[in-house]
Structures are given as C-alpha cells and as structure tokens.
Amino acid sequence: MTQQQKILITGGTGLIGSALIKALRDRYAITVTTRQPQQAERRFGAGVLCVRELPSLEDYLAVINLQGESIAGKRWSAQQKHRLQQSRWNITSALAEAIQNCETPPKVLISGSAIGYYGAQDATEMTENTQVNYPDDFAQQLCAEWEHRARAAASERTRVCIVRTGVVLAKEGSALQKMLPPYLLGLGGPLGSGEQYFSWIHLEDMVRALTFLLEQESCEGVYNATAPEPVTQEVFSRSIAKTLRKSHFMRVPAWVLKLALGEMAQVLLTGQRVVPARLQDAGFTFNYPTADAALRDCLLPPSSD
C-alpha cells in the first residue's frame, strides 16, 4: 500500500478547515495544529493527527494555513486588533521560516487572507491584479502584512498561493446563520444603503478551490476565493427573504451598525465587488456561482427527488 502524502493544516478546527479535512482525509495524511488536540482528535477521529506545536515540515507535501481569530467576533478595540494581527502574523512567519529551513520543504504553502485586503472600493470590480494601499484601513493593513509574511516561504522548491476569501456561506456555523433571525421574524432588510457589494462563496466551493490550488502545480500567487457573481447587499438580502419566503421591508441604518460594532461596521457598510479572475483563468468552475443557488442549498431542506 502506498504511503499517503502528508499535509499540515493550521486553523483546522474552524469552519473551512473542518470541511477541508473531511474532504481530504481519505487521500492524504492530515496533521492539524490546535490548542486542544484531545478535543480535536475526538472531533476528527483517529485518522487525523492533532498536535499542539508545529511539527517538522520535512517531507510534507503541503501546508495549508487557515489560522486566525474571527475578525467579526468582537469590537475592534486596540487589544482586539492586536489579537487579530498576532493570530495571523505569528503563525504565518513561523511557517515561512520552518519551510525555508527544510532540506526537503513542502511543495506548496496555501495561506489565508481576506477580501478586506481591497479596502473600500464602492462598486469598482476588484481582481487579483488590483493595486491598493490604505494605511488607515485596519483590515487592509492586516491582510497586506499577512500576505507579505506568507510570501517569505516562496522558493524554487515551494510555491505559495495566497487565498483572499469572501464571506463563506454554509448550512451551519457560518456568518449566514447570524444574519437569519430578523428574516425569520419577517423583519429582514439590507444593511445601511444596501448599495455596497457583498462578495461571498459557498463552503463547498471554498473547499474545492483550496483542493484545486493544492493539486494544480502550476498555480501560485494570489487568488480571490469568491463566487463569480458578487451582488449588492440589497440584492443579497432580498434573496434571503425570497428563499425563506419572508417579507423584506426593514433596513438597518448605518448609525445603528456603527453604534453596535464600532470601527468594524465599516467592513459591512462599504463592502467590495471582488471576482475570482485567476481561479477561473486556471480552469476552476463553481458549483454555486449565484447567490440564489447558494442560499437555496444552505437554507432549504434537501430535495426529495
């Protein structure tokens, strides 16, 4: 029996990481770094090695770096900003250094980032080639430094793919579930003006995109992990209401979001219109290219036919 190739996943207990492990575990030997290895072992089963510290990366095929505290978990106090930075930057630097020190390094590092990299762009379409620099935009600078540290792993023997992820939609445990309560009460509506763009991706396509970048040896550089048809907040909100067959007449004023969320509200009130140009150019196709299709899959029970 051929020995399985080894893959290290950081952030493997999160929404994306957990789904990715489920998709890859039959084909690869998965190692996951986690602060609670025993709990992770119970979750993933005996076939996944769960460790607290980074292992030696010698002879690993790949590293997939998804680690980082949730950007929407708490208000952006100075302390929380520091936590958001360190939870992303430190592990990425450690991985890059470990890869560079290997005699037989991993063939690829796939490292997370986010579409917050693009800053506030109104309705301007963003591709991977769009150049931005907003020194006063926290999310943009957070992502820019995160990506810079990942690029330090690149060499002739190790390709680096940086994945700028949009809002991930899933049946359970995603940002979508946090949006639903007002709609279920018949009080759904867009955030702010509703004109800002909302760039999203279905969890299934997110996992497929990561697997694609893992296995396509010609892929390197930056990739937007967003569906090819971003929509405005107004359109997305109406699609939720239509899918759930609920009314859609309320609107959450910008001042309410700013009061509740502080600086983080700007992420929701500005948005980005991001398209996955390089993924599509590389031959990747989406199972859920439209918001209507993604929301039907996430919110409705499976069809009986």
Protein Blocks (a to p, Z undefined) as FASTA:
>chain_A
ZZddddddehklmmklmmmmmmmmmmpccddddfblmlmmmmnommlccdfbdcdfehia
bdcdfbdcdfklpccdfklmmmmmmmmmmmmmmmmmmmmmpmbdcfbdcddddfklnopn
hjaccdfklccddfklmklmmmmmmmmmmmmmgcfklccddddddddddfehpaklmmmm
mmmnopaccehjllaccddddfklmmmmmmmmmmmmkbgcjdddddfbdcdfklmmmmmm
mmnopacfbccdfklmmmmnommlmmmmnopaddffklmmnopacfblbfklmmmmmmpc
cdfZZ
